Amino acid sequence: MTDRKAEPAWVAGFLAALRKGGGIEAAARAAGVSKGTAYNRRRNHAGFRAAWDATASKAPSAPPASRGLRRIGLKKIDHFLDALAESSNVTAAAEAAGIDARAV
């Protein structure tokens, strides 16, 4: 498809929010559209796709805390959350999941 039509008003807000590094879902929410709307425009409009790619490549990386979650492992995180839901005790839930309590 082509980029002949005027750009929707939400596009500038989406790209600005994406530039801040919050991710696609947060950028779409900030722009007042769904992720599907953003992805649909990306798929069908080369100019928007190029702007998205350029913006995303300059966005700040994830904070160290979120990278740490990947290092712990999703199974341990799931186990921790289940134990926490049962006990409401962070230290006990971390111990049950085999996670250092200082990491949570």
CNS distance restraints for C-alpha pairs under 8 A (distance, minus, plus):
assign (resid   1 and name CA) (resid  44 and name CA) 5.54 0.50 0.50
assign (resid   1 and name CA) (resid  45 and name CA) 6.49 0.50 0.50
assign (resid   2 and name CA) (resid  44 and name CA) 7.34 0.50 0.50
assign (resid   2 and name CA) (resid  45 and name CA) 6.14 0.50 0.50
assign (resid   2 and name CA) (resid  46 and name CA) 7.41 0.50 0.50
assign (resid   3 and name CA) (resid  45 and name CA) 5.61 0.50 0.50
assign (resid   3 and name CA) (resid  46 and name CA) 7.10 0.50 0.50
assign (resid   3 and name CA) (resid  47 and name CA) 6.88 0.50 0.50
assign (resid   7 and name CA) (resid  11 and name CA) 6.88 0.50 0.50
assign (resid   9 and name CA) (resid  13 and name CA) 7.72 0.50 0.50
assign (resid  10 and name CA) (resid  14 and name CA) 6.11 0.50 0.50
assign (resid  10 and name CA) (resid  31 and name CA) 5.19 0.50 0.50
assign (resid  10 and name CA) (resid  32 and name CA) 6.95 0.50 0.50
assign (resid  10 and name CA) (resid  33 and name CA) 7.40 0.50 0.50
assign (resid  11 and name CA) (resid  15 and name CA) 6.19 0.50 0.50
assign (resid  11 and name CA) (resid  31 and name CA) 7.23 0.50 0.50
assign (resid  12 and name CA) (resid  16 and name CA) 6.10 0.50 0.50
assign (resid  13 and name CA) (resid  17 and name CA) 6.10 0.50 0.50
assign (resid  13 and name CA) (resid  27 and name CA) 7.68 0.50 0.50
assign (resid  13 and name CA) (resid  30 and name CA) 6.92 0.50 0.50
assign (resid  13 and name CA) (resid  31 and name CA) 5.03 0.50 0.50
assign (resid  14 and name CA) (resid  18 and name CA) 6.04 0.50 0.50
assign (resid  14 and name CA) (resid  27 and name CA) 5.00 0.50 0.50
assign (resid  14 and name CA) (resid  28 and name CA) 5.75 0.50 0.50
assign (resid  14 and name CA) (resid  30 and name CA) 6.62 0.50 0.50
assign (resid  14 and name CA) (resid  31 and name CA) 4.88 0.50 0.50
assign (resid  15 and name CA) (resid  19 and name CA) 6.04 0.50 0.50
assign (resid  15 and name CA) (resid  27 and name CA) 7.19 0.50 0.50
assign (resid  15 and name CA) (resid  51 and name CA) 7.66 0.50 0.50
assign (resid  15 and name CA) (resid  52 and name CA) 6.58 0.50 0.50
assign (resid  15 and name CA) (resid  55 and name CA) 6.71 0.50 0.50
assign (resid  16 and name CA) (resid  20 and name CA) 6.72 0.50 0.50
assign (resid  16 and name CA) (resid  27 and name CA) 7.79 0.50 0.50
assign (resid  17 and name CA) (resid  21 and name CA) 7.12 0.50 0.50
assign (resid  17 and name CA) (resid  22 and name CA) 6.94 0.50 0.50
assign (resid  17 and name CA) (resid  26 and name CA) 7.35 0.50 0.50
assign (resid  17 and name CA) (resid  27 and name CA) 4.73 0.50 0.50
assign (resid  17 and name CA) (resid  30 and name CA) 6.59 0.50 0.50
assign (resid  17 and name CA) (resid  31 and name CA) 7.70 0.50 0.50
assign (resid  18 and name CA) (resid  22 and name CA) 6.15 0.50 0.50
assign (resid  18 and name CA) (resid  23 and name CA) 5.96 0.50 0.50
assign (resid  18 and name CA) (resid  24 and name CA) 6.52 0.50 0.50
assign (resid  18 and name CA) (resid  26 and name CA) 7.69 0.50 0.50
assign (resid  18 and name CA) (resid  27 and name CA) 5.10 0.50 0.50
assign (resid  18 and name CA) (resid  52 and name CA) 7.99 0.50 0.50
assign (resid  18 and name CA) (resid  55 and name CA) 6.82 0.50 0.50
assign (resid  18 and name CA) (resid  56 and name CA) 6.43 0.50 0.50
assign (resid  18 and name CA) (resid  59 and name CA) 6.90 0.50 0.50
assign (resid  19 and name CA) (resid  55 and name CA) 5.45 0.50 0.50
assign (resid  19 and name CA) (resid  56 and name CA) 6.22 0.50 0.50
assign (resid  19 and name CA) (resid  58 and name CA) 6.72 0.50 0.50
assign (resid  19 and name CA) (resid  59 and name CA) 4.76 0.50 0.50
assign (resid  19 and name CA) (resid  60 and name CA) 7.62 0.50 0.50
assign (resid  20 and name CA) (resid  59 and name CA) 5.83 0.50 0.50
assign (resid  20 and name CA) (resid  60 and name CA) 6.68 0.50 0.50
assign (resid  21 and name CA) (resid  56 and name CA) 7.56 0.50 0.50
assign (resid  21 and name CA) (resid  59 and name CA) 4.76 0.50 0.50
assign (resid  21 and name CA) (resid  60 and name CA) 5.11 0.50 0.50
assign (resid  21 and name CA) (resid  61 and name CA) 6.71 0.50 0.50
assign (resid  21 and name CA) (resid  62 and name CA) 7.40 0.50 0.50
assign (resid  22 and name CA) (resid  26 and name CA) 5.55 0.50 0.50
assign (resid  22 and name CA) (resid  27 and name CA) 6.58 0.50 0.50
assign (resid  23 and name CA) (resid  27 and name CA) 6.13 0.50 0.50
assign (resid  24 and name CA) (resid  28 and name CA) 6.04 0.50 0.50
assign (resid  24 and name CA) (resid  35 and name CA) 6.82 0.50 0.50
assign (resid  25 and name CA) (resid  29 and name CA) 6.15 0.50 0.50
assign (resid  25 and name CA) (resid  34 and name CA) 7.72 0.50 0.50
assign (resid  25 and name CA) (resid  35 and name CA) 5.84 0.50 0.50
assign (resid  26 and name CA) (resid  30 and name CA) 6.08 0.50 0.50
assign (resid  27 and name CA) (resid  31 and name CA) 6.19 0.50 0.50
assign (resid  28 and name CA) (resid  32 and name CA) 6.12 0.50 0.50
assign (resid  28 and name CA) (resid  33 and name CA) 5.19 0.50 0.50
assign (resid  28 and name CA) (resid  34 and name CA) 5.66 0.50 0.50
assign (resid  28 and name CA) (resid  35 and name CA) 5.58 0.50 0.50
assign (resid  28 and name CA) (resid  38 and name CA) 6.74 0.50 0.50
assign (resid  29 and name CA) (resid  33 and name CA) 5.91 0.50 0.50
assign (resid  29 and name CA) (resid  34 and name CA) 6.69 0.50 0.50
assign (resid  29 and name CA) (resid  35 and name CA) 7.92 0.50 0.50
assign (resid  33 and name CA) (resid  37 and name CA) 6.27 0.50 0.50
assign (resid  33 and name CA) (resid  38 and name CA) 7.21 0.50 0.50
assign (resid  34 and name CA) (resid  38 and name CA) 6.63 0.50 0.50
assign (resid  35 and name CA) (resid  39 and name CA) 6.11 0.50 0.50
assign (resid  36 and name CA) (resid  40 and name CA) 5.87 0.50 0.50
assign (resid  37 and name CA) (resid  41 and name CA) 6.23 0.50 0.50
assign (resid  38 and name CA) (resid  42 and name CA) 6.18 0.50 0.50
assign (resid  39 and name CA) (resid  43 and name CA) 6.09 0.50 0.50
assign (resid  40 and name CA) (resid  44 and name CA) 6.23 0.50 0.50
assign (resid  41 and name CA) (resid  45 and name CA) 5.66 0.50 0.50
assign (resid  41 and name CA) (resid  48 and name CA) 7.02 0.50 0.50
assign (resid  41 and name CA) (resid  49 and name CA) 7.77 0.50 0.50
assign (resid  42 and name CA) (resid  46 and name CA) 6.96 0.50 0.50
assign (resid  42 and name CA) (resid  48 and name CA) 5.76 0.50 0.50
assign (resid  42 and name CA) (resid  49 and name CA) 4.68 0.50 0.50
assign (resid  42 and name CA) (resid  52 and name CA) 7.70 0.50 0.50
assign (resid  43 and name CA) (resid  49 and name CA) 7.11 0.50 0.50
assign (resid  45 and name CA) (resid  49 and name CA) 6.23 0.50 0.50
assign (resid  46 and name CA) (resid  50 and name CA) 6.12 0.50 0.50
assign (resid  47 and name CA) (resid  51 and name CA) 6.22 0.50 0.50
assign (resid  48 and name CA) (resid  52 and name CA) 5.97 0.50 0.50
assign (resid  49 and name CA) (resid  53 and name CA) 6.13 0.50 0.50
assign (resid  50 and name CA) (resid  54 and name CA) 6.10 0.50 0.50
assign (resid  51 and name CA) (resid  55 and name CA) 5.97 0.50 0.50
assign (resid  52 and name CA) (resid  56 and name CA) 5.89 0.50 0.50
assign (resid  53 and name CA) (resid  57 and name CA) 6.08 0.50 0.50
assign (resid  54 and name CA) (resid  58 and name CA) 6.65 0.50 0.50
assign (resid  55 and name CA) (resid  59 and name CA) 6.31 0.50 0.50
assign (resid  62 and name CA) (resid  66 and name CA) 6.45 0.50 0.50
assign (resid  62 and name CA) (resid  67 and name CA) 6.82 0.50 0.50
assign (resid  63 and name CA) (resid  67 and name CA) 6.78 0.50 0.50
assign (resid  64 and name CA) (resid  68 and name CA) 6.18 0.50 0.50
assign (resid  65 and name CA) (resid  69 and name CA) 6.78 0.50 0.50
assign (resid  66 and name CA) (resid  70 and name CA) 7.13 0.50 0.50
assign (resid  67 and name CA) (resid  71 and name CA) 6.69 0.50 0.50
assign (resid  68 and name CA) (resid  72 and name CA) 6.34 0.50 0.50
assign (resid  69 and name CA) (resid  73 and name CA) 6.44 0.50 0.50
assign (resid  69 and name CA) (resid  74 and name CA) 7.53 0.50 0.50
assign (resid  69 and name CA) (resid  77 and name CA) 7.63 0.50 0.50
assign (resid  70 and name CA) (resid  74 and name CA) 6.82 0.50 0.50
assign (resid  72 and name CA) (resid  76 and name CA) 6.69 0.50 0.50
assign (resid  72 and name CA) (resid  77 and name CA) 7.17 0.50 0.50
assign (resid  72 and name CA) (resid  99 and name CA) 7.36 0.50 0.50
assign (resid  73 and name CA) (resid  77 and name CA) 6.34 0.50 0.50
assign (resid  74 and name CA) (resid  78 and name CA) 6.06 0.50 0.50
assign (resid  75 and name CA) (resid  79 and name CA) 6.16 0.50 0.50
assign (resid  76 and name CA) (resid  80 and name CA) 5.98 0.50 0.50
assign (resid  76 and name CA) (resid  97 and name CA) 5.41 0.50 0.50
assign (resid  76 and name CA) (resid  98 and name CA) 7.00 0.50 0.50
assign (resid  76 and name CA) (resid  99 and name CA) 7.17 0.50 0.50
assign (resid  77 and name CA) (resid  81 and name CA) 6.14 0.50 0.50
assign (resid  77 and name CA) (resid  97 and name CA) 7.34 0.50 0.50
assign (resid  78 and name CA) (resid  82 and name CA) 6.20 0.50 0.50
assign (resid  79 and name CA) (resid  83 and name CA) 6.14 0.50 0.50
assign (resid  79 and name CA) (resid  96 and name CA) 7.63 0.50 0.50
assign (resid  79 and name CA) (resid  97 and name CA) 5.34 0.50 0.50
assign (resid  80 and name CA) (resid  84 and name CA) 5.97 0.50 0.50
assign (resid  80 and name CA) (resid  93 and name CA) 5.20 0.50 0.50
assign (resid  80 and name CA) (resid  94 and name CA) 5.63 0.50 0.50
assign (resid  80 and name CA) (resid  96 and name CA) 6.89 0.50 0.50
assign (resid  80 and name CA) (resid  97 and name CA) 4.95 0.50 0.50
assign (resid  80 and name CA) (resid  99 and name CA) 7.82 0.50 0.50
assign (resid  81 and name CA) (resid  85 and name CA) 6.06 0.50 0.50
assign (resid  81 and name CA) (resid  93 and name CA) 7.32 0.50 0.50
assign (resid  82 and name CA) (resid  86 and name CA) 6.42 0.50 0.50
assign (resid  82 and name CA) (resid  93 and name CA) 7.93 0.50 0.50
assign (resid  83 and name CA) (resid  87 and name CA) 6.10 0.50 0.50
assign (resid  83 and name CA) (resid  88 and name CA) 7.85 0.50 0.50
assign (resid  83 and name CA) (resid  92 and name CA) 7.75 0.50 0.50
assign (resid  83 and name CA) (resid  93 and name CA) 4.78 0.50 0.50
assign (resid  83 and name CA) (resid  94 and name CA) 7.96 0.50 0.50
assign (resid  83 and name CA) (resid  96 and name CA) 6.90 0.50 0.50
assign (resid  83 and name CA) (resid  97 and name CA) 7.59 0.50 0.50
assign (resid  84 and name CA) (resid  88 and name CA) 4.90 0.50 0.50
assign (resid  84 and name CA) (resid  89 and name CA) 5.86 0.50 0.50
assign (resid  84 and name CA) (resid  90 and name CA) 6.07 0.50 0.50
assign (resid  84 and name CA) (resid  92 and name CA) 7.71 0.50 0.50
assign (resid  84 and name CA) (resid  93 and name CA) 4.97 0.50 0.50
assign (resid  87 and name CA) (resid  92 and name CA) 7.61 0.50 0.50
assign (resid  87 and name CA) (resid  93 and name CA) 7.18 0.50 0.50
assign (resid  88 and name CA) (resid  93 and name CA) 7.89 0.50 0.50
assign (resid  89 and name CA) (resid  93 and name CA) 6.03 0.50 0.50
assign (resid  90 and name CA) (resid  94 and name CA) 6.03 0.50 0.50
assign (resid  90 and name CA) (resid 101 and name CA) 7.28 0.50 0.50
assign (resid  90 and name CA) (resid 104 and name CA) 7.78 0.50 0.50
assign (resid  91 and name CA) (resid  95 and name CA) 6.21 0.50 0.50
assign (resid  91 and name CA) (resid 101 and name CA) 5.50 0.50 0.50
assign (resid  92 and name CA) (resid  96 and name CA) 6.11 0.50 0.50
assign (resid  93 and name CA) (resid  97 and name CA) 6.20 0.50 0.50
assign (resid  94 and name CA) (resid  98 and name CA) 6.06 0.50 0.50
assign (resid  94 and name CA) (resid  99 and name CA) 4.88 0.50 0.50
assign (resid  94 and name CA) (resid 100 and name CA) 6.29 0.50 0.50
assign (resid  94 and name CA) (resid 101 and name CA) 5.28 0.50 0.50
assign (resid  94 and name CA) (resid 104 and name CA) 7.53 0.50 0.50
assign (resid  95 and name CA) (resid  99 and name CA) 5.89 0.50 0.50
assign (resid  95 and name CA) (resid 100 and name CA) 6.96 0.50 0.50
assign (resid  95 and name CA) (resid 101 and name CA) 6.94 0.50 0.50
assign (resid  99 and name CA) (resid 103 and name CA) 7.10 0.50 0.50
assign (resid 100 and name CA) (resid 104 and name CA) 7.44 0.50 0.50
